[in-house]
């Protein structure tokens, strides 16, 4: 009789365990379905975001290209300015080279001062 009571308790426990497993599996199934819905919603929300990001990347690329073009223009303007400045400085050298008489006159003045200084020292001795 004790074995029959234990067997009934065991059958009831196995039945309760089976019901618990069924209920747990149903909850897990519902959670998986909700997770699938959430993932689907995330994917649907992400696609427009990726499209917008793609548009932004194209616009940034266009802006960078335009900035590079402007930089090239600025660089060429700076080079032209350098050439103009260098041509002006070379013109100054050219002008000085055309008028060598100033250097000659300076040299003559220096020579005359040197001769006068020498003559004055020579007279003192």
C-alpha positions as CSV (number, residue, x, y, z in Angstrom):
1,X,0.0,0.0,0.0
2,X,2.9,2.4,0.7
3,X,4.3,1.7,-2.8
4,X,0.9,2.5,-4.3
5,X,0.7,5.8,-2.4
6,X,4.3,6.7,-3.5
7,X,3.5,5.7,-7.0
8,X,0.5,8.0,-7.0
9,X,2.6,10.8,-5.6
10,X,5.2,10.1,-8.3
11,X,2.6,10.2,-11.1
12,X,1.1,13.5,-9.7
13,X,4.6,15.0,-9.5
14,X,5.4,13.9,-13.1
15,X,2.1,15.3,-14.2
16,X,2.8,18.6,-12.4
17,X,6.3,18.6,-13.9
18,X,4.9,18.0,-17.4
19,X,2.4,20.9,-16.9
20,X,5.2,23.1,-15.7
21,X,7.3,22.3,-18.7
22,X,4.4,23.0,-21.1
23,X,3.6,26.3,-19.4
24,X,7.3,27.3,-19.4
25,X,7.7,26.3,-23.1
26,X,4.6,28.4,-23.9
27,X,6.1,31.4,-22.1
28,X,9.5,30.9,-23.9
29,X,7.7,30.6,-27.2
30,X,5.8,33.9,-26.5
31,X,9.0,35.6,-25.6
32,X,10.7,34.4,-28.7
33,X,7.8,35.6,-30.9
34,X,8.1,39.0,-29.1
35,X,11.8,39.0,-29.7
36,X,11.3,38.3,-33.4
37,X,8.8,41.2,-33.6
38,X,11.3,43.5,-31.9
39,X,14.1,42.4,-34.2
40,X,11.9,42.9,-37.3
41,X,11.0,46.4,-36.0
42,X,14.6,47.3,-35.4
43,X,15.5,46.1,-38.9
44,X,12.6,48.2,-40.4
45,X,13.7,51.2,-38.4
46,X,17.4,50.7,-39.3
47,X,16.9,50.6,-43.1
48,X,15.8,54.3,-43.4
49,X,18.5,55.3,-41.0
50,X,21.1,53.6,-43.2
51,X,19.6,55.3,-46.2
52,X,19.9,58.6,-44.5
53,X,23.4,57.9,-43.5
54,X,24.2,57.0,-47.1
55,X,22.8,60.3,-48.2
56,X,24.8,62.1,-45.6
57,X,28.0,60.3,-46.7
58,X,27.4,61.4,-50.3
59,X,26.8,65.0,-49.2
60,X,30.0,65.0,-47.1
61,X,31.9,63.6,-50.0
62,X,30.6,66.4,-52.2
63,X,31.5,69.0,-49.6
64,X,35.0,67.6,-49.2
65,X,35.5,67.5,-53.0
66,X,34.4,71.2,-53.2
67,X,36.7,72.1,-50.4
68,X,39.6,70.4,-52.1
69,X,38.7,72.3,-55.3
70,X,38.7,75.6,-53.3
71,X,42.0,74.6,-51.7
72,X,43.5,74.0,-55.1
73,X,42.3,77.5,-56.2
74,X,43.7,79.1,-53.1
75,X,47.0,77.2,-53.6
76,X,47.3,78.4,-57.2
77,X,46.5,81.9,-56.1
78,X,49.2,81.8,-53.5
79,X,51.7,80.4,-56.0
80,X,50.7,83.2,-58.4
81,X,51.2,85.8,-55.7
82,X,54.7,84.3,-54.8
83,X,55.6,84.5,-58.5
84,X,54.5,88.1,-58.6
85,X,56.4,89.0,-55.5
86,X,59.5,87.2,-56.7
87,X,59.3,89.0,-60.0
88,X,59.1,92.3,-58.2
89,X,62.1,91.5,-56.1
90,X,64.0,90.4,-59.2
91,X,63.0,93.7,-60.8
92,X,64.5,95.5,-57.8
93,X,67.7,93.6,-58.3
94,X,67.5,94.4,-62.0
95,X,67.0,98.0,-61.3
96,X,70.0,98.1,-59.0
97,X,72.1,96.3,-61.7
98,X,71.1,98.9,-64.3
99,X,72.4,101.7,-62.1
100,X,75.9,100.6,-61.2
101,X,77.0,104.2,-60.9
102,X,75.6,104.4,-57.4
103,X,77.9,101.6,-56.3
104,X,80.8,103.2,-58.2
105,X,80.2,106.6,-56.5
106,X,80.0,104.9,-53.1
107,X,83.3,103.2,-53.8
108,X,84.9,106.4,-54.8
109,X,83.8,108.2,-51.7
110,X,85.1,105.3,-49.5
111,X,88.4,105.4,-51.4
112,X,88.7,109.2,-51.0
113,X,88.0,108.9,-47.3
114,X,90.6,106.2,-47.0
115,X,93.2,108.4,-48.9
116,X,92.4,111.4,-46.7
117,X,92.8,109.3,-43.5
118,X,96.1,108.0,-44.8
119,X,97.3,111.4,-45.8
120,X,96.4,112.9,-42.4
121,X,98.2,110.1,-40.6
122,X,101.2,110.5,-42.9
123,X,101.3,114.2,-42.2
124,X,101.4,113.6,-38.4
125,X,104.5,111.5,-38.6
